[in-house]
Amino acid sequence: MIRGIVFDMDGVIIDSHPSHRRAWKTFLQTAGRDVSDAELDFILDGRKREEILSYFLGELTPAQIAEHGAHKDEMLRLLAEDMQPLPGVVGFLDSLCRLGIRIGLATSAGTRRAHGTLKDLGLSHYFDAIVTGDEVGVKAARAAGMRCVGIASAERAAPLRTAGADPVVPDFQSLSLEQLELSLR
């Protein structure tokens, strides 16, 4: 019997990838780096800001990372008006709450952005615990002995499976608690 579920945030419960792509592309252009859409795929793999900045801009001091990070976050705030929960997420979270299943969130996003985004989208009240920072994701869940279900389109499923997610389903609209329990046996 499932007693609790931990979700990731970006790209799992929130359709944030388009906003992140626009914000990173705009930020990188202001930093003198013109990147292709294919190069921006690097940002969608749950990477921390420091890793993304180093990848695109080279070695940076902690002060530069903080400054660039704040600039990018400001761009995300300006470009994120279309950010919404993914289809089916609210209904799925509602059903978990009705059944008394504890719900957590683990994200590589920073604390301020994670809590702010959840609050802005009216999702904060669903989560019994929210963990932000470095030690999250599929590999961390597997290392902790947890089962991990991936939510991803067919083209994004392979990296999740490689990291240890099993099963990987396309969306919340095709997921029920009963199906989830069966797939985890």
Phi, psi and omega in degrees: 000132179283127178254339181201155179224136176247128181252153165274168183259288187293123178082355179248300176258341182236132177279076186255349185302316178300319180293319178297317180300313180297317182295315179295318180298315179296314179301312182297325176297319179291338178269007177086014181244115176262114185245150179279165176298323179297320178296328181290346176303335180303328185284345188269008184258030177071025181281152176282156181306317182301318180293319180294314180299317179295321180299316184270330187244357181087190182294133182228153175282161176304323179294319178294320178298315179297316181295311180296320180298317179296320178296315180295319179298322177296319177296321178297317178301321181287331186256004189258019183296341181264005180291130182218161170297148177294152181305132177091346184296311184298316178298319179294316178297319176302315182294323177296317179298316180299328181272000178076021179276130180288142185234129177236165177228131175233123185218151174278354178294155176291158183302311182298315181292317181299308181295320179296316180296314180298319179295312181302326182267003178070031183251349187307318187295344180285337193260124176284331180213142177229123180242129178241165172113204191283326191263051180231170176115182184299311182297320179294319178298315180295319179296332178275003179082015180268153171277147183229124176258128178267143174241108184198154174292165182305321183286342179255000185286323185303313179298327178293317178297317179299323180284347177118004178288133179200114006273175171241122181245155187287329184192173180281339181293334180258020184236132173234163179298321179298315178296321180297313179298319178296320183288340182266002179282000000 
